[in-house]
Amino acid sequence: MELLEKRLTNLLTIKSIVTIALTGVFAWLSVAGRVTTDQFLTVFTVVIGFYFGTQAEKQNSRNGDA
Protein backbone atom coordinates (compact mmCIF):
# COMPACT_ATOMS: atom_id res chain seq x y z
CA MET A 1 0.00 0.00 0.00
CA GLU A 2 2.87 2.36 0.76
CA LEU A 3 4.31 1.76 -2.70
CA LEU A 4 0.99 2.71 -4.30
CA GLU A 5 0.79 5.90 -2.23
CA LYS A 6 4.37 6.80 -3.16
CA ARG A 7 3.68 6.27 -6.87
CA LEU A 8 0.50 8.35 -6.72
CA THR A 9 2.39 11.12 -4.92
CA ASN A 10 5.07 11.05 -7.62
CA LEU A 11 2.38 11.41 -10.29
CA LEU A 12 1.30 14.69 -8.75
CA THR A 13 4.60 16.47 -9.37
CA ILE A 14 4.54 19.44 -11.72
CA LYS A 15 6.68 17.62 -14.28
CA SER A 16 4.29 14.67 -14.36
CA ILE A 17 1.21 16.86 -14.59
CA VAL A 18 2.72 18.82 -17.49
CA THR A 19 3.72 15.61 -19.28
CA ILE A 20 0.25 14.10 -18.90
CA ALA A 21 -1.45 17.36 -19.94
CA LEU A 22 0.76 17.78 -23.03
CA THR A 23 0.17 14.18 -24.03
CA GLY A 24 -3.60 14.66 -23.72
CA VAL A 25 -3.63 17.95 -25.59
CA PHE A 26 -1.52 16.73 -28.48
CA ALA A 27 -3.47 13.49 -28.71
CA TRP A 28 -6.70 15.51 -28.94
CA LEU A 29 -5.20 17.89 -31.50
CA SER A 30 -4.04 14.94 -33.56
CA VAL A 31 -7.45 13.27 -33.49
CA ALA A 32 -9.12 16.58 -34.36
CA GLY A 33 -6.82 16.96 -37.34
CA ARG A 34 -5.19 20.16 -36.07
CA VAL A 35 -1.65 18.76 -36.10
CA THR A 36 -0.03 16.29 -38.44
CA THR A 37 1.26 12.93 -37.35
CA ASP A 38 4.83 14.12 -37.78
CA GLN A 39 4.24 17.15 -35.57
CA PHE A 40 2.60 15.00 -32.91
CA LEU A 41 5.41 12.44 -32.93
CA THR A 42 8.09 15.13 -32.70
CA VAL A 43 6.53 16.88 -29.71
CA PHE A 44 5.50 13.65 -27.99
CA THR A 45 8.98 12.13 -28.40
CA VAL A 46 10.69 15.20 -26.93
CA VAL A 47 8.31 15.45 -23.97
CA ILE A 48 8.35 11.76 -23.11
CA GLY A 49 12.11 11.52 -23.69
CA PHE A 50 12.70 14.44 -21.35
CA TYR A 51 10.36 13.01 -18.73
CA PHE A 52 11.92 9.56 -18.69
CA GLY A 53 15.43 10.98 -19.04
CA THR A 54 15.03 13.09 -15.94
CA GLN A 55 13.43 10.17 -14.09
CA ALA A 56 16.41 7.95 -14.94
CA GLU A 57 18.85 10.68 -13.90
CA LYS A 58 17.05 11.14 -10.59
CA GLN A 59 17.11 7.38 -10.01
CA ASN A 60 20.85 7.22 -10.80
CA SER A 61 21.62 10.05 -8.41
CA ARG A 62 19.71 8.28 -5.63
CA ASN A 63 21.73 5.12 -6.21
CA GLY A 64 25.02 7.00 -6.22
CA ASP A 65 25.73 6.23 -9.87
CA ALA A 66 25.94 9.87 -10.97
Gaussian input, Z-matrix of N, CA and C with variables (Angstrom, degrees):
# hf/3-21g

backbone

0 1
 N
 C     1     B1
 C     2     B2     1     A1
 N     3     B3     2     A2     1     D1
 C     4     B4     3     A3     2     D2
 C     5     B5     4     A4     3     D3
 N     6     B6     5     A5     4     D4
 C     7     B7     6     A6     5     D5
 C     8     B8     7     A7     6     D6
 N     9     B9     8     A8     7     D7
 C    10    B10     9     A9     8     D8
 C    11    B11    10    A10     9     D9
 N    12    B12    11    A11    10    D10
 C    13    B13    12    A12    11    D11
 C    14    B14    13    A13    12    D12
 N    15    B15    14    A14    13    D13
 C    16    B16    15    A15    14    D14
 C    17    B17    16    A16    15    D15
 N    18    B18    17    A17    16    D16
 C    19    B19    18    A18    17    D17
 C    20    B20    19    A19    18    D18
 N    21    B21    20    A20    19    D19
 C    22    B22    21    A21    20    D20
 C    23    B23    22    A22    21    D21
 N    24    B24    23    A23    22    D22
 C    25    B25    24    A24    23    D23
 C    26    B26    25    A25    24    D24
 N    27    B27    26    A26    25    D25
 C    28    B28    27    A27    26    D26
 C    29    B29    28    A28    27    D27
 N    30    B30    29    A29    28    D28
 C    31    B31    30    A30    29    D29
 C    32    B32    31    A31    30    D30
 N    33    B33    32    A32    31    D31
 C    34    B34    33    A33    32    D32
 C    35    B35    34    A34    33    D33
 N    36    B36    35    A35    34    D34
 C    37    B37    36    A36    35    D35
 C    38    B38    37    A37    36    D36
 N    39    B39    38    A38    37    D37
 C    40    B40    39    A39    38    D38
 C    41    B41    40    A40    39    D39
 N    42    B42    41    A41    40    D40
 C    43    B43    42    A42    41    D41
 C    44    B44    43    A43    42    D42
 N    45    B45    44    A44    43    D43
 C    46    B46    45    A45    44    D44
 C    47    B47    46    A46    45    D45
 N    48    B48    47    A47    46    D46
 C    49    B49    48    A48    47    D47
 C    50    B50    49    A49    48    D48
 N    51    B51    50    A50    49    D49
 C    52    B52    51    A51    50    D50
 C    53    B53    52    A52    51    D51
 N    54    B54    53    A53    52    D52
 C    55    B55    54    A54    53    D53
 C    56    B56    55    A55    54    D54
 N    57    B57    56    A56    55    D55
 C    58    B58    57    A57    56    D56
 C    59    B59    58    A58    57    D57
 N    60    B60    59    A59    58    D58
 C    61    B61    60    A60    59    D59
 C    62    B62    61    A61    60    D60
 N    63    B63    62    A62    61    D61
 C    64    B64    63    A63    62    D62
 C    65    B65    64    A64    63    D63
 N    66    B66    65    A65    64    D64
 C    67    B67    66    A66    65    D65
 C    68    B68    67    A67    66    D66
 N    69    B69    68    A68    67    D67
 C    70    B70    69    A69    68    D68
 C    71    B71    70    A70    69    D69
 N    72    B72    71    A71    70    D70
 C    73    B73    72    A72    71    D71
 C    74    B74    73    A73    72    D72
 N    75    B75    74    A74    73    D73
 C    76    B76    75    A75    74    D74
 C    77    B77    76    A76    75    D75
 N    78    B78    77    A77    76    D76
 C    79    B79    78    A78    77    D77
 C    80    B80    79    A79    78    D78
 N    81    B81    80    A80    79    D79
 C    82    B82    81    A81    80    D80
 C    83    B83    82    A82    81    D81
 N    84    B84    83    A83    82    D82
 C    85    B85    84    A84    83    D83
 C    86    B86    85    A85    84    D84
 N    87    B87    86    A86    85    D85
 C    88    B88    87    A87    86    D86
 C    89    B89    88    A88    87    D87
 N    90    B90    89    A89    88    D88
 C    91    B91    90    A90    89    D89
 C    92    B92    91    A91    90    D90
 N    93    B93    92    A92    91    D91
 C    94    B94    93    A93    92    D92
 C    95    B95    94    A94    93    D93
 N    96    B96    95    A95    94    D94
 C    97    B97    96    A96    95    D95
 C    98    B98    97    A97    96    D96
 N    99    B99    98    A98    97    D97
 C   100   B100    99    A99    98    D98
 C   101   B101   100   A100    99    D99
 N   102   B102   101   A101   100   D100
 C   103   B103   102   A102   101   D101
 C   104   B104   103   A103   102   D102
 N   105   B105   104   A104   103   D103
 C   106   B106   105   A105   104   D104
 C   107   B107   106   A106   105   D105
 N   108   B108   107   A107   106   D106
 C   109   B109   108   A108   107   D107
 C   110   B110   109   A109   108   D108
 N   111   B111   110   A110   109   D109
 C   112   B112   111   A111   110   D110
 C   113   B113   112   A112   111   D111
 N   114   B114   113   A113   112   D112
 C   115   B115   114   A114   113   D113
 C   116   B116   115   A115   114   D114
 N   117   B117   116   A116   115   D115
 C   118   B118   117   A117   116   D116
 C   119   B119   118   A118   117   D117
 N   120   B120   119   A119   118   D118
 C   121   B121   120   A120   119   D119
 C   122   B122   121   A121   120   D120
 N   123   B123   122   A122   121   D121
 C   124   B124   123   A123   122   D122
 C   125   B125   124   A124   123   D123
 N   126   B126   125   A125   124   D124
 C   127   B127   126   A126   125   D125
 C   128   B128   127   A127   126   D126
 N   129   B129   128   A128   127   D127
 C   130   B130   129   A129   128   D128
 C   131   B131   130   A130   129   D129
 N   132   B132   131   A131   130   D130
 C   133   B133   132   A132   131   D131
 C   134   B134   133   A133   132   D132
 N   135   B135   134   A134   133   D133
 C   136   B136   135   A135   134   D134
 C   137   B137   136   A136   135   D135
 N   138   B138   137   A137   136   D136
 C   139   B139   138   A138   137   D137
 C   140   B140   139   A139   138   D138
 N   141   B141   140   A140   139   D139
 C   142   B142   141   A141   140   D140
 C   143   B143   142   A142   141   D141
 N   144   B144   143   A143   142   D142
 C   145   B145   144   A144   143   D143
 C   146   B146   145   A145   144   D144
 N   147   B147   146   A146   145   D145
 C   148   B148   147   A147   146   D146
 C   149   B149   148   A148   147   D147
 N   150   B150   149   A149   148   D148
 C   151   B151   150   A150   149   D149
 C   152   B152   151   A151   150   D150
 N   153   B153   152   A152   151   D151
 C   154   B154   153   A153   152   D152
 C   155   B155   154   A154   153   D153
 N   156   B156   155   A155   154   D154
 C   157   B157   156   A156   155   D155
 C   158   B158   157   A157   156   D156
 N   159   B159   158   A158   157   D157
 C   160   B160   159   A159   158   D158
 C   161   B161   160   A160   159   D159
 N   162   B162   161   A161   160   D160
 C   163   B163   162   A162   161   D161
 C   164   B164   163   A163   162   D162
 N   165   B165   164   A164   163   D163
 C   166   B166   165   A165   164   D164
 C   167   B167   166   A166   165   D165
 N   168   B168   167   A167   166   D166
 C   169   B169   168   A168   167   D167
 C   170   B170   169   A169   168   D168
 N   171   B171   170   A170   169   D169
 C   172   B172   171   A171   170   D170
 C   173   B173   172   A172   171   D171
 N   174   B174   173   A173   172   D172
 C   175   B175   174   A174   173   D173
 C   176   B176   175   A175   174   D174
 N   177   B177   176   A176   175   D175
 C   178   B178   177   A177   176   D176
 C   179   B179   178   A178   177   D177
 N   180   B180   179   A179   178   D178
 C   181   B181   180   A180   179   D179
 C   182   B182   181   A181   180   D180
 N   183   B183   182   A182   181   D181
 C   184   B184   183   A183   182   D182
 C   185   B185   184   A184   183   D183
 N   186   B186   185   A185   184   D184
 C   187   B187   186   A186   185   D185
 C   188   B188   187   A187   186   D186
 N   189   B189   188   A188   187   D187
 C   190   B190   189   A189   188   D188
 C   191   B191   190   A190   189   D189
 N   192   B192   191   A191   190   D190
 C   193   B193   192   A192   191   D191
 C   194   B194   193   A193   192   D192
 N   195   B195   194   A194   193   D193
 C   196   B196   195   A195   194   D194
 C   197   B197   196   A196   195   D195

   B1=1.4498
   B2=1.5272
   B3=1.3315
   B4=1.4614
   B5=1.5202
   B6=1.3300
   B7=1.4637
   B8=1.5284
   B9=1.3137
   B10=1.4624
   B11=1.5249
   B12=1.3243
   B13=1.4675
   B14=1.5226
   B15=1.3284
   B16=1.4668
   B17=1.5287
   B18=1.3171
   B19=1.4619
   B20=1.5239
   B21=1.3207
   B22=1.4641
   B23=1.5209
   B24=1.3200
   B25=1.4582
   B26=1.5226
   B27=1.3186
   B28=1.4637
   B29=1.5275
   B30=1.3213
   B31=1.4623
   B32=1.5285
   B33=1.2992
   B34=1.4538
   B35=1.5299
   B36=1.3079
   B37=1.4557
   B38=1.5214
   B39=1.3124
   B40=1.4648
   B41=1.5205
   B42=1.3154
   B43=1.4658
   B44=1.5251
   B45=1.3138
   B46=1.4655
   B47=1.5201
   B48=1.3145
   B49=1.4684
   B50=1.5252
   B51=1.3323
   B52=1.4674
   B53=1.5185
   B54=1.3252
   B55=1.4692
   B56=1.5240
   B57=1.3168
   B58=1.4649
   B59=1.5282
   B60=1.3382
   B61=1.4657
   B62=1.5304
   B63=1.3276
   B64=1.4661
   B65=1.5234
   B66=1.3084
   B67=1.4619
   B68=1.5245
   B69=1.3318
   B70=1.4578
   B71=1.5217
   B72=1.3240
   B73=1.4600
   B74=1.5263
   B75=1.3153
   B76=1.4587
   B77=1.5215
   B78=1.3250
   B79=1.4625
   B80=1.5308
   B81=1.3354
   B82=1.4619
   B83=1.5290
   B84=1.3363
   B85=1.4618
   B86=1.5287
   B87=1.3063
   B88=1.4630
   B89=1.5304
   B90=1.3200
   B91=1.4661
   B92=1.5256
   B93=1.3274
   B94=1.4622
   B95=1.5218
   B96=1.3162
   B97=1.4564
   B98=1.5220
   B99=1.3025
   B100=1.4694
   B101=1.5279
   B102=1.3219
   B103=1.4667
   B104=1.5261
   B105=1.3063
   B106=1.4629
   B107=1.5226
   B108=1.3002
   B109=1.4557
   B110=1.5222
   B111=1.3191
   B112=1.4629
   B113=1.5229
   B114=1.3197
   B115=1.4606
   B116=1.5255
   B117=1.3221
   B118=1.4553
   B119=1.5227
   B120=1.3297
   B121=1.4598
   B122=1.5161
   B123=1.3241
   B124=1.4596
   B125=1.5256
   B126=1.3180
   B127=1.4643
   B128=1.5217
   B129=1.3163
   B130=1.4576
   B131=1.5262
   B132=1.3231
   B133=1.4585
   B134=1.5224
   B135=1.3085
   B136=1.4691
   B137=1.5318
   B138=1.3121
   B139=1.4683
   B140=1.5280
   B141=1.3091
   B142=1.4652
   B143=1.5342
   B144=1.3191
   B145=1.4658
   B146=1.5125
   B147=1.3212
   B148=1.4648
   B149=1.5212
   B150=1.3161
   B151=1.4650
   B152=1.5191
   B153=1.3266
   B154=1.4591
   B155=1.5264
   B156=1.3177
   B157=1.4661
   B158=1.5117
   B159=1.3187
   B160=1.4611
   B161=1.5218
   B162=1.3245
   B163=1.4647
   B164=1.5312
   B165=1.3255
   B166=1.4643
   B167=1.5246
   B168=1.3277
   B169=1.4623
   B170=1.5218
   B171=1.3203
   B172=1.4644
   B173=1.5323
   B174=1.3109
   B175=1.4618
   B176=1.5289
   B177=1.3345
   B178=1.4652
   B179=1.5211
   B180=1.3183
   B181=1.4570
   B182=1.5277
   B183=1.3133
   B184=1.4744
   B185=1.5216
   B186=1.3209
   B187=1.4615
   B188=1.5193
   B189=1.3266
   B190=1.4477
   B191=1.5047
   B192=1.3227
   B193=1.4634
   B194=1.5189
   B195=1.3146
   B196=1.4618
   B197=1.4991
   A1=110.90
   A2=116.33
   A3=119.60
   A4=111.21
   A5=116.29
   A6=120.51
   A7=110.50
   A8=116.89
   A9=121.20
   A10=110.98
   A11=116.94
   A12=120.64
   A13=111.08
   A14=116.55
   A15=120.39
   A16=110.72
   A17=117.50
   A18=121.16
   A19=111.64
   A20=117.40
   A21=120.47
   A22=110.82
   A23=117.43
   A24=121.24
   A25=110.51
   A26=117.23
   A27=121.53
   A28=111.55
   A29=117.29
   A30=120.54
   A31=112.26
   A32=116.91
   A33=120.67
   A34=113.21
   A35=117.99
   A36=120.01
   A37=108.85
   A38=116.24
   A39=121.42
   A40=110.54
   A41=117.08
   A42=121.34
   A43=111.05
   A44=116.58
   A45=120.29
   A46=111.78
   A47=116.33
   A48=120.31
   A49=110.22
   A50=116.52
   A51=120.50
   A52=110.32
   A53=117.15
   A54=120.94
   A55=111.19
   A56=116.92
   A57=120.96
   A58=110.16
   A59=116.86
   A60=120.20
   A61=110.96
   A62=117.40
   A63=120.41
   A64=111.50
   A65=116.43
   A66=119.98
   A67=110.27
   A68=116.77
   A69=120.82
   A70=112.85
   A71=116.33
   A72=120.51
   A73=111.12
   A74=116.87
   A75=118.74
   A76=112.31
   A77=117.64
   A78=119.47
   A79=109.65
   A80=117.08
   A81=120.67
   A82=111.05
   A83=116.77
   A84=119.78
   A85=111.60
   A86=115.89
   A87=119.94
   A88=110.93
   A89=116.41
   A90=120.65
   A91=110.33
   A92=116.77
   A93=121.10
   A94=112.43
   A95=116.84
   A96=120.19
   A97=113.69
   A98=117.63
   A99=121.53
   A100=112.41
   A101=116.96
   A102=120.81
   A103=108.28
   A104=115.39
   A105=119.44
   A106=109.40
   A107=114.96
   A108=120.82
   A109=110.74
   A110=116.61
   A111=119.75
   A112=111.77
   A113=117.32
   A114=120.46
   A115=110.85
   A116=116.66
   A117=120.73
   A118=110.61
   A119=116.56
   A120=119.84
   A121=112.24
   A122=117.74
   A123=120.88
   A124=110.94
   A125=116.76
   A126=120.64
   A127=110.93
   A128=117.15
   A129=121.26
   A130=111.03
   A131=117.87
   A132=121.61
   A133=111.37
   A134=117.42
   A135=120.82
   A136=110.41
   A137=117.40
   A138=120.41
   A139=110.78
   A140=117.10
   A141=120.09
   A142=110.53
   A143=117.37
   A144=120.26
   A145=112.00
   A146=116.93
   A147=120.94
   A148=110.38
   A149=116.57
   A150=120.73
   A151=111.31
   A152=117.01
   A153=119.41
   A154=112.05
   A155=117.20
   A156=119.87
   A157=111.71
   A158=116.86
   A159=119.38
   A160=111.21
   A161=117.45
   A162=120.03
   A163=110.26
   A164=117.03
   A165=120.96
   A166=110.75
   A167=116.60
   A168=120.92
   A169=110.89
   A170=116.54
   A171=120.57
   A172=110.18
   A173=116.58
   A174=121.71
   A175=110.16
   A176=117.12
   A177=121.19
   A178=111.07
   A179=117.41
   A180=119.82
   A181=111.37
   A182=117.28
   A183=120.60
   A184=111.42
   A185=116.32
   A186=121.38
   A187=112.93
   A188=117.50
   A189=120.60
   A190=113.78
   A191=117.68
   A192=121.75
   A193=112.59
   A194=118.34
   A195=121.47
   A196=113.02
   D1=-37.40
   D2=179.10
   D3=-63.94
   D4=-37.28
   D5=179.10
   D6=-63.44
   D7=-41.70
   D8=178.00
   D9=-63.06
   D10=-43.71
   D11=178.39
   D12=-62.93
   D13=-40.99
   D14=179.42
   D15=-64.27
   D16=-43.05
   D17=179.11
   D18=-65.19
   D19=-40.12
   D20=177.45
   D21=-65.89
   D22=-38.94
   D23=176.95
   D24=-63.19
   D25=-41.63
   D26=178.68
   D27=-64.22
   D28=-31.23
   D29=178.67
   D30=-69.05
   D31=-20.00
   D32=-176.99
   D33=-91.93
   D34=11.69
   D35=175.52
   D36=-74.73
   D37=156.97
   D38=-178.45
   D39=-57.87
   D40=-44.18
   D41=-178.66
   D42=-59.65
   D43=-42.55
   D44=179.68
   D45=-68.19
   D46=-41.25
   D47=179.67
   D48=-63.12
   D49=-43.65
   D50=178.97
   D51=-63.31
   D52=-43.56
   D53=179.85
   D54=-61.23
   D55=-45.83
   D56=-179.78
   D57=-65.87
   D58=-42.46
   D59=-179.96
   D60=-63.75
   D61=-46.34
   D62=179.28
   D63=-61.87
   D64=-40.58
   D65=178.16
   D66=-61.19
   D67=-45.74
   D68=179.23
   D69=-63.59
   D70=-44.58
   D71=-178.95
   D72=-63.81
   D73=-47.69
   D74=-178.42
   D75=-70.15
   D76=-30.96
   D77=174.41
   D78=-64.89
   D79=-43.89
   D80=178.50
   D81=-64.01
   D82=-44.39
   D83=178.94
   D84=-61.81
   D85=-36.76
   D86=178.80
   D87=-66.97
   D88=-45.50
   D89=179.58
   D90=-64.56
   D91=-36.79
   D92=-179.63
   D93=-76.36
   D94=-7.98
   D95=178.32
   D96=82.10
   D97=16.90
   D98=-178.36
   D99=-84.88
   D100=-24.99
   D101=176.30
   D102=-127.62
   D103=152.45
   D104=178.84
   D105=-80.95
   D106=166.06
   D107=178.15
   D108=-60.47
   D109=-40.80
   D110=179.63
   D111=-63.47
   D112=-41.94
   D113=178.05
   D114=-63.97
   D115=-42.69
   D116=179.21
   D117=-61.70
   D118=-48.45
   D119=-178.33
   D120=-62.75
   D121=-38.30
   D122=179.05
   D123=-62.60
   D124=-52.08
   D125=-178.66
   D126=-65.25
   D127=-45.22
   D128=-178.42
   D129=-62.20
   D130=-42.13
   D131=179.47
   D132=-63.33
   D133=-42.89
   D134=179.52
   D135=-65.23
   D136=-46.83
   D137=-177.60
   D138=-64.77
   D139=-49.33
   D140=-178.42
   D141=-67.44
   D142=-39.76
   D143=176.77
   D144=-60.70
   D145=-43.01
   D146=177.68
   D147=-64.16
   D148=-45.27
   D149=-178.67
   D150=-59.74
   D151=-51.98
   D152=-178.16
   D153=-72.68
   D154=-28.79
   D155=175.84
   D156=-65.38
   D157=-43.16
   D158=178.79
   D159=-71.19
   D160=-32.57
   D161=176.31
   D162=-64.87
   D163=-43.15
   D164=179.48
   D165=-65.29
   D166=-40.25
   D167=178.57
   D168=-64.03
   D169=-42.02
   D170=178.65
   D171=-63.86
   D172=-41.12
   D173=179.42
   D174=-64.44
   D175=-42.50
   D176=179.06
   D177=-64.00
   D178=-40.15
   D179=-179.18
   D180=-69.09
   D181=-30.87
   D182=175.17
   D183=-67.88
   D184=-36.24
   D185=-178.42
   D186=-83.85
   D187=-4.37
   D188=179.66
   D189=81.18
   D190=17.54
   D191=-177.81
   D192=-89.90
   D193=-5.08
   D194=-173.19
   D195=-71.67

